[in-house]
Amino acid sequence: MRASLFVPEVESARRTLGLARSVADARQRGRQQERRSERERVRLQRAISTVDRLMPGGPNCYRRVLLEIGLDSGAAEEPVMLGFRSVGGPRSGHAWLAGTEASQASYDAVFSV
């Protein structure tokens, strides 16, 4: 439920603010949230994924990252990773939190915020 309530704020930031500002705003909110256990964090990620899939335009990795760091104080402390492939175009970039699923080796350039 929390994830769906936070979506409008995240979506507005994602579309209108720069990367640094939207991540900083989400982190500020996230620092005020509870720190979840590993199990609770997985449940949060599933809830975020469910909400994200239902959004107009389909799922978005950057939206998921902003939601997670805004809803968990542990996630708010983790670096946001951005990977890009030089070919460009759809699906040529990805956002994730450090220590999660994405392999940096599959991108031509990786940045952290």
Phi, psi and omega in degrees: 000317179301320181299315182292329179287332182273345184304312182302320179295315180295317182296320177297314179297317182300323184272336188241334182262159175288168181304308184300316182291316182293322177292317180299317179297316179295320178297318180301316177294316183297326180297340180269357181267170177289154173268118184275153172289171179302317180296315179295326179294320177297318177297319177298316180298321177296317179297316179298317180299319179297312179297316182299319180297332184273356183287145174303138183088354176087181183295154181214121184296323180293320176300315180299318179297313180298320178297314183295315181289337177277348184245359181214126183293330176294315179295327180297339180269349184274146176295142173270127181256141178230121179245140181227142174257141186292342181293337180070185178085184181302141177065022180265002178222161180206146176241142179201166175271141180307140179086005178252201198298329190286143176262122181296335183294339183274005180239150179282330178220137179228131179237154174233146180237000000 
